[in-house]
Amino acid sequence: MDDRERPLWSLSASELGIAYANGLSPNDVTAATLARIRDINSQLNAIVTLDEAGAVKAAQDSARRWKEGRQRNSFDGVPVTIKDNIQAAGLRATWGSRLYRDFVPDRDETPVARLREAGAVILGKTNVPELTLHGYTDNALFGVTGNPWDPRLTPGGSSGGAVAAVASGMGAVALATDGGGSIRRPAAHTGLVGFKPSRDMVPRNNGFPAILHNFEVVGPIARCVDDVIGAMAIIVGPVWPQAVGEGVSARPRIAYAPGFSGVPVDPYIREVIDRTVADGRSLGLEIERVAPFELADPLAEVWPVISQTGVAWLMAGQVNRIDEVSPVIADMAAAGDRYAAKDYLNALDIIAAMQRTFDRFFERYDFLITPATAAMPWPAKESHPPVIDGQPVGPRGHAVFTPFANALGLPAISLPCRIDDGALPVGVQIVTAANRDRSLLSFAREFESRLFVHRWPPRFGPEG
């Protein structure tokens, strides 16, 4: 399809900025995007609270600024969605739980406020699993979210609604959170770019209680790296231009860990990531295979301590409402109650030791490559795949590659690999040392067109 014939809802944020400068109106783009939402959202259940009036008003204000030459930046007028565990003033924020079914905050969280100030058009809120603690997207309030590549399958979680929206053209960019891979894995399942910033890179306040310590961060999901970079410049704020590590070494040292200590990985994922690494080597990248890779192993025993005690702490303030959460969340709270303070401190001590180990690792290597997920998308209403590559796995078996970056505060990105025709998306994860966000994004942008590719899902793309 000729770019001039593409529907307005399919344009990226970067393309919209150029088009607005050449006379395209944010009013027209917002109208096209809202029509797109009305047309397909019922098939995917990605957006659960739509602010049509607010979006139209924001687009009108943006159109006036562009016409008068007073646009705030290239994101002025870009349609975005907000994950339902991030608070936006005047929009219901449920966190996917009946505990918050009627909660409407009166203040924006900082990243939302910065998007508003930049002139972005906020469309509404995207679906999440309850308390954003699961790797698929379903809850008692809104139901299940489907993957645009096949709505019978999950887009992952907890940012399932966010990726389903961006992958199908219901907004150019999604603001989401990542507490253990919740941006990167769903991006991998839907063929998108998902970025988890370093700890404290994106300021947060006025939000829900922090049940995952300081391991959860806000980050963007988009269809290209440039849009992620543009979003980061806004939500990080004034310090972004001074962020460490703008450039990329001419000959970066790259480690490739195809697996973590023998955990099962879907054979097709292994094949695609191996092929991507081989393509990188053909471009002159020096990529060293590191196997077995055991540095992240200690996290497996302590991650449940963090998540379960967080739920127990939250529910201690809702002691008479335990029947309003799902049985899985109630069980997590009960399990968390059985831990002592020494267990929590021991978990933090183990993570601190891992931090020192990875600090030494990133003295030797600039980047670490892994699969973004261990499993391909599974049926949408199931919490996890019970078997991967013929081996039984537990609820986190598909999620083994991502939590270490959260625990250690490292920036990490999921990029869509080139895949066979007719195949579901596969994502590769690239991680670097803390606060080298700009280096990682520069590397991703440099090799995006040569190693990675965004493809629209056949049924929900511009030609679908």
Secondary structure, DSSP 8 states (H G I E B T S, - for coil): --GGGS-GGG--HHHHHHHHHTT--HHHHHHHHHHHHHHHHHHH--EEEE-HHHHHHHHHHHHHHHHTT---STTTT-EEEEETTS--TTS---TTSGGGTT---SS--HHHHHHHHTT-EEEEEE---GGG-SSS---TTT----BTTBTTB---SSSHHHHHHHHTTS-SEEEEEESSSTTHHHHHHHT-EEEE--TTTS---S-S--TTTT--EEEEEESSHHHHHHHHHHHH-TTGGG-S--S--SS-EEEE-S-BTT----HHHHHHHHHHHHHHHHTT-EEEE--SB-TTTTHHHHHHHHHHHHHHHHHHTTGGGGGGS-HHHHHHHHHHHT--HHHHHHHHHHHHHHHHHHHHHHHH-SEEEEES-SS---BTTSSS-SEETTEE--TTGGGTTSHHHHHHT--EEEEEB---TT----EEEEE-STT-HHHHHHHHHHHHHHHB-----TTTSTT-
